[in-house]
Amino acid sequence: MLEELIQLDRNLFLFLNNLGTESWDGFWMFLTDKWSAVPLYVLLLWLSYRQLGLRKTLVLLISIALLITCTDQIANFFKYGVKRLRPCYDEEFAGMMRLVKSYCGGRFAFFSAHASNSFAIAGFFALLFWKQIRIMSSILLVWALLVAYSRIYIGVHFPLDVIAGALVGLLFGWLFYTLFTFGVHKYSL
């Protein structure tokens, strides 16, 4: 059963990765770059400030920093614990896949920290803005999905790496949102 799932994951990777074309490579490389989201982060900070005020926004920034630290470190823990090779290091894929990046990154892939971090941020802010700005919640989840897919497109993660990262990110996004709202209400910040 597990071997069949892994083979399905590998086949799906090859299919999705080979859908790419050179004309789209720049777009997906831009999207996968962590700095490309800075304007989105600035917008989220501004919306948070408008909705929450200065004190709560400062607490929010600390919460987000802890959230990203947690998801990133858990991803590293799993990568070095599971030791699943990235597709670009797997010799079976030599000549069969597209590696869009100039380098592959670390050797291990499970699970995607990019997917985990983007879904953690999207989940946290989607919950935060759900009542006031529902369209922002949808935009954030689409953004996270695109970032996650970019990891398959450029050739550095299998689909299951991305799905697991997205689920971990959503779980931690929800957890940190819950802790943030509990702290804000409990201590009347």
N, C-alpha and C positions, 0 to 999 in steps of 0.2 A: 504494500500500500504506500509506504513512504517513498520507496524507489520510484513508483509510478508517478507520484506527485512531483518529485524532483525532476523526472524526465519531462513531464508536462510543463513544468516551470521553465526548463531549458528550451523546450520547443517554442513556447510562447515568447521567451526572450528573443530567440532568433527571428521569429516572425515580426515582432514589434520593432526590434532594432533595425531590421533590414527594410522596414517601411520608409526609413529616413532617406533624404536626398541632400545633396550638397547645398541646394538653394535654401533649405530650412536649417542647416547646421548652425548658422550664426544666431538665429532666433533661440534655439534650444540651448546653445552655449551661454547666451546672455541670461536666459531664464535660470539656468542651473548655478550661475555665479551668485554667491551669497551677497555681493554688493549691489546686485540689481534690485533687491527688495528694499533698499534704503528709503526711497520715496514712499513706499507703502508703510514702512515703520514710522516715518515722520507723520504721515497722515493718521495712523493709529494713535500716535502720541498726542497729536492735536485734538482728535476726536475724544480721546480719553480725558484730556484736560478740560474740554468743554463740558463733558458729561459729569466728571467726578470732582473737578477742582484740583488745586495744586497738591494738597496733602495726600489725597487718595491716589493721585497720579504718581507721586513719588513712591508710595507703597506698591503700586502696580508695577513700576519699573523694577523694583527689587524682586517682586514676584516673577516677572518675566525673565530676569537674569538667572534666578534660581531654577526656573522651569527649563530654560535652554541648557543650563549646566547639567541638570539631572538627565534630560533626554540624551544629550550628547555623551555623557559618561556611561550611561546604560548601554547605548549603542556600541561604544568601545568595549565594554565588558562582554557583550554578546559576540562582537566580531572576533575578539581574541579567545573567547570560550568555545564558540562554535567552529571557528576557523574555516568557514566556507569561502572558497576562492572567488574573487571577482571574475566575471566572464572574461575580462581582458587578460587575466592570468591563466585561464584554463586552456591548456594546449589543444583540447578537442575543438575549440572554437577558432583556432588559427585559420585565417582566410575565409571564415564563414560569417563573421560579424563585422560591424562597423565600429571602430573606436574613433570617436569624433574628437576627443581631447588629445592634447599632445602627450599626456602621460595618464597613467591608469589610476594612480593613487595608491593607498595601502593595499596589501595583498588580499585582505579579507573583506567580505561584503555583508554578512548577515548581522544586523539589519541596517537599512539605510538611515544614516543620521540626518541627511538632507530631508528625507521624507518625514522622519520623526520630528525634527525641529519645525518644519513648515506646518505640519498638521497640528503640532502642539500650539503654536502661535495662532493658527487659524481657529482651532477649537476654542482656545481661551477667549479670543476676541469675538468670535461668533456668539458665544454665550453672553459675553459682556454687552454686546450691541443688539442682541436678538430683539428686545422689546422696542428699542428706539430706532434702529437703523437696520432693518431686516435685509435689505439689499446688500449691505456691507458684509453680513454673515455669509451670504451666498457667494459674493465675490472672493472672500477669503478662502472658502473651501475650494472653489475652482482654482484659485492661485496655488493652493497647496497641492492639488491634484496635478496641475501642470508641472510644478517643480518636481514632484515625485516621478512623473512620467519621463521628465527630462533625463533622469538617471539611467533609465532603460535605453532611451534614445541615443545617448552619448556612449553607451556601452560599458558602464561601470557597475550596474546592478541588475540582478534578476528580478522578475516581477514579484516573487515571494519576499525578497528583501525589502522591496518598496511597500508591499501590502503590510508586512509585519511592522515596518517603521511607521506607517500611517496609523495603524491601530495603537501602537505604543504612544505615539504623539497625541492622538485624540484622548486616550486614557489619561495621560499626564496633563493635557490641556484642561480637561474636565476637573481633575483633582486639584490643580493649582487655582483654577477659577473658584472652585468650592472653598478652598482655604482662604483665598483672597476675600471673597464676599463674606465668609464667616468672620474673618479678622476685622474687616471694615465695619461690619454691623456690631460685632461684640465689643469692639473698643471705640466705637463712635468716632472714627477718624474723619 
